[in-house]
Amino acid sequence: MFSKLTSILQHAVEALAPSLPLQEDFVYHWKAITHYYIETSDDKAPVTDTNIPSHLEQMLDILVQEENERESGETGPCMEYLLHHKILETLYTLGKADCPPGMKQQVLVFYTKLLGRIRQPLLPHINVHRPVQKLIRLCGEVLATPTENEEIQFLCIVCAKLKQDPYLVNFFLENKLKSLTSKGALSVISEEGPKVQDPVSGDVSQPQELSGATGVEHMESEDEPTHQMDELSASLDDLNVTSLPEASAIRPNQDYNLVNSLLNLTRSPDGRIAVKACEGLMLLVSLPEPAAAKCLAQSACLCELLTGRLTSLYKALPQSVDPLDIETVEAVNWGLDSYSHKEDASAFPGKRALISFLSWFDYCDQLIKEAQKTAAVALAKAIHERFFVGVMEPQLMQTSEMGILTSTALLHRIVRQVTSDVLLQEMVVFILGEQREPETLSEISRHPLRHRLIEHCDHISDEISIMTLRMFEHLLQKPNEHILYNLVLRNLEERNYTEYKPLCPEDKDVVENGLIAGAVDLEEDPLFTDISPDNTLPNQEWVCSPRASPDHPRNDGKTEVHKVVNSFLCLVPDEAKSSYHVEGTGYDTYLRDAHRQFRDYCAVCLRWEWPGTPKPLEKCDLEAAFFEGHFLKVLFDRMGRILDQPYDVNLQVTSVLSRLSLFPHPHTHEYLLDPYVNLASGCRSLFSVIVRVVGDLMVRIQRIQDFTPKLLLVRKRLLGLEPEGPIVDHITLLEGVIVLEEFCKELAAIAFVKYHASATP
């Protein structure tokens, strides 16, 4: 109480007294602090009962006032005094000793305000960055301390300064040789001092120490008695300063203590502190300095933080979570995880754990997205090896249906969520492997997870099949060329699904003139004379010719496009069609979506420099045996059973196939969308698979009484136009027919849009 009264009186006297020159005033406040340590005999009283906080605040105000009164970048005498007499070094020592109690908090506040309020660059000064580096080491040493808030504020202001001038990060990378001293404490010997690159000249040099002797005993000004400062030095020596832990061996090491302290604080029980620490780490990893990126890439602690927490949060999830809950839980962003289970009326078991896991995965994704390339690659590889392979793969490879379903749903969710190209690449390699040569049956052993996931697309459990197909569907939408190449393109590259028939000389002349020998107009083609009224094409002025090639000639385009489109539209016989009985379900309804989706796919695939035309057959290895690959094999097998599978399975199979058809690669287009491709013996295409299904359908229709009315009733029920009623016989087949008809219309729309785009710049 007495000291507080003294402080009030002192402020009153200072307010009434004539103002001193700034330097004298500054020195006065610093002497007042040093006198406390020389004169006091009670080192147990808290610092708040002393005048120290007031003097420190006055010193800060003076430094700010001095800077405001001078030209930009000019250092005044008060700042010179602070630097020359190593005031920050002394304050660090007092803060480390926490003498009087609470001094560490005051020192952290002083450092934070000094760096934050002074505009001129301070960190390049050795008498600033050296004590700042030392103070950084004190942060995060012990969690849940009273100074945690001040520690994180200090670390964040240092990070902000480094963001402004990234070259300064070199001051905070320490190349050290650690060895044991005779006392057993850890002695740190610098191999070479920190080097810094001048941001203007680019020269690399060692920072020069300011003139003057070192040590706290040299805080005195020229008019200060030396014996007085010796007393202060002796009192500082008596302080209980904790020594560093013993070293276990002599070893060279590179420390990035700013990262280490932030990592410690990410484990704080106070969520606000942890989020701030994560923000600081994200800022540091984005710095472009190569030395800092290399240090982060080698940081086992940072990799352990990311992967260790992912692992623990993943393992904290319940053994079974409803896949629908995993898929529909609200979007989560790291740092905004303010979910309260008590306030959530729609909470499900494990929601808290699920949101925590997805939030941390989002943080890892964003951190890698922001990181400098070297660090990003290293962090993503660590997640690949320690989390994807070490934790997720065993779950995906298990035999328990419930376990498979839950783990696949989680994989699907993070596939949807990932945005970092580097982390996406590691995820793709994890799921699919790195193989790019044409696929063979022996590839099963080369990447078992890929084979298992593809097998799950045709699992005995429809739920597992649907979830795995959804995962692949979203994977195909990711901007990564290896996905489509690994799953499909590598098997189509040699076009050995075709039977090559060289053109005779007279046919070549016809091709050069832009016509097809013996071309038949649509109206004259006996296969396509019976077209439903609702299957009319758009304005024929839109119809453009696809690119012609010697081995796959085209005519003027209009007849060709009509023939391709109607090949799909007329696959399903009229008696098996129900859409033209319901308004708004025609083929044209798919055109808008196909146009938008194809445009989006083209924008993504443009960077991959795919060829505009198929590889010439003369250059293809047509003698090699054709294998469509495991992925297309499963999809075609599923498509072949469309009349006998549940409605939801059929929707998902056709959705994946339509995604594949949208890709602007000439080989996928030819194999999936060209009804006239000349298939080699024993090969099948998407069109030929559908033809077989239609042949089976024609036989089965004859056995079902009132087939067309039942089909129309089922369609109206699916559209919600008819209330649910008694179960209709052959419901699975009827729903399959409806999906088949819609799929054929969708393929027709995609084919039309792609043909139109192929002739449009």
Summary of the structure (lengths in Angstrom):
residues: 761
radius of gyration: 36.6
end to end distance: 83.4
largest distance: 114.8
contacts: 2323
relative contact order: 0.06
helix: 61%
strand: 3%
